[in-house]
Amino acid sequence: MSYQNLKKFTLPRNFRGRSVVIVQLWWVVQASFFSWSPQFAYRWRNFLLRCFGAKIGKGVIIRSTVKITYPWKLSIGDYAWVGDNVELYTLGNITIGANAVVSQKSYLCTGSHDYHSDTFDIYAQPIVIKEKVWIATDVFVAPGVTIGKGAVIAARSSVYKNMPEGVVCFGNPARPVKERKLK
């Protein structure tokens, strides 16, 4: 039986979406100007992200400890929040809708490897977080997932498939458990 042979691995053409120079420049900016900025400097961080091609709505709050692989593959709607130590692994596109919250320590992962492939092919699939979603603390969201409008994903859940709108979901794997009702 043969497993991956990493000597055969190649990155698909234009996988990063920008030149290696721009990628490295972003990583320097993120490690310095972005991450060293004061907590309240949301407009500054949004400006930096826009300079690198991110689509950032008005009133967006992104904490300085957020990690974003490729900002040109990120779109965030108006008044959304992204909390401390969130990782946005944007090998593919991530869309976060208006008034959505991605809480601290969550990990949105758009890419992985094909473990069936001898060459360990890498792939990317988009993640879509619809408007008014709340992703609670320490949630993992897998490549290709869409979370429906107004859904809540409970803390420490792992989301491997699409979640419907207007429901509370939790578990590993996450599953809908009840309707989200507003008071």
N, C-alpha and C positions, 0 to 999 in steps of 0.2 A: 504494500500500500504506500502511495506517495502523498505527502502533504505539501504545504507551501515550500517553494524554492525561491527565497528572497533575492537570489542572484538574478532571477528572471523578471523581477518587478520593475515596471516602468510607470511613471506618472503620466496620465493621459494629457495630451496636448492642451494647453491653456486651462488646465484644471483649476489653478488658483484664480484665474480671471484677470490678473494683472501681471506685470513683469516681476521678476525676482527682486529687482531694485525697489519697486514700489512696496512689495510685501515686506522687505527688510526695513524700509523707511517707516512703514506703519508700526512695525514691532518696536522700533526705537521710540517713536512718538508715544505709543501706548505705554511703554515701560517708563517713560519720563513725564512728559507734559500732561498726559491723560491721568496716569495713576498717582502722580504727585500732587494733583490739583486738590484744593480744599473741598470738603464734602459738599458745600453749597454751590460749587461752580458748575452747575448743570448746563448752563448756556455755553460755557467754555468747552465742555466735553462734547456737547451736541455739535458745536462749531467744528471741532477737530474731526468728528465722525463724518460730517457733511463734506469736509475738505477731501476726505478719502472715498467719497461716493455713496455713503449711507444716506438713505431717505429717512429723515427724522422729522416728525410732526412738531407742532407747537406744544409747549408746556411739558415736554418729555423729561422725566427724571431718570438719569442713569448714574449709578454710583461709581466712584473712582476705582473700585476694586473689581469691576466687571471686566472680563476678558473676551475679546472679540477677535476671531481669527482673521477674517477678511471683511472689513466694514462695507465694502462695495456690494456685498451680498446680503445686506441687512436693511429692512424697512420697518419703521416703528411709527404707529399712528399717534394722533394727538392725545396728550395727557396720559400716556402709558408710563409705567414705572418698571425699572429693572434694578433689582436689589443687590446688596453686597455679595461679592464672590460668586456671582452668576457667571457661567461659562456659556458663551454663544459660539459654538463650534461651527462656523459658517463655511464649511466646505461646499455646501449647497445654500440656497436662499433660505433665510428666516424672515417671516413676516409676523409682526406682533401688532394686533389691532388696537384701535383707539380705546382708551380707558382700561386696558388690560394691565395686569400685574404679574410679573415674574419675580417671585420672592427669592430671598438669599439662598445661596449655595445650590441653586437649581442648575441643571446641565441640559442644554438643548443641543443635540448631536445630529447633524445632518449627514454625516458620512461614516462609512465603515469599509470593511474588506470582505470580499467574497471568499469564504473559507473553503468552498468547493473548488476554487481555482488554483491550479498549480502555480500560477504567477501572482496569486494573492491580490487580484485586481481590486483597486479602490473604486468606490462609487459615492455619489452624493445624491440625496433626495431632499426636497424642500420640507420645511416645517412651517405650518400655518397655525398661528394662535389667533383666533377670531376676537372681535371686540368684546370687552367686558368680561374676559376670562380672568380667573385668579388661579395662578399656579403657586401653590404654597411652598414652604421651605423644602429644599433638598429633594426636588422632583427631577427624575430623568425622563426626557422626551426623546424617543428614537427617530431615526430618519424616516421621512415620508408621512409623518403623523399630522393630522389636522384636528384641532380641538375646537369644538363648536361654540358659538356665541354664548356668553354668560355661564359657561361651565366652570366648575371649581374642581381642581385636582388637589387632593389632600396631601399633606406633608408626607415626605418619604415614599411617595408612590412612583412607580415606573410605568410609563405609557408607551406601549408598543404598537397600538393600533388607534384608529380614529375614535374620538369621544364625541358623543352627541351634544347638542346645545342644551343649555338650561338644566344641567344635571350636576350633582356632586359625585365625584369619582374617587376611588382610592384603592390601594392595594398594589401588589406586585405579582402578576400584572394588574394594572389599574382596570377597574370596571365600574360602570355606573351603578350607584346604590340608591339614590333618591333624587327627586326633583329639587331644584334650587328655588326656594320660595322667598320672596322679599316681604319684609314686615310692612 
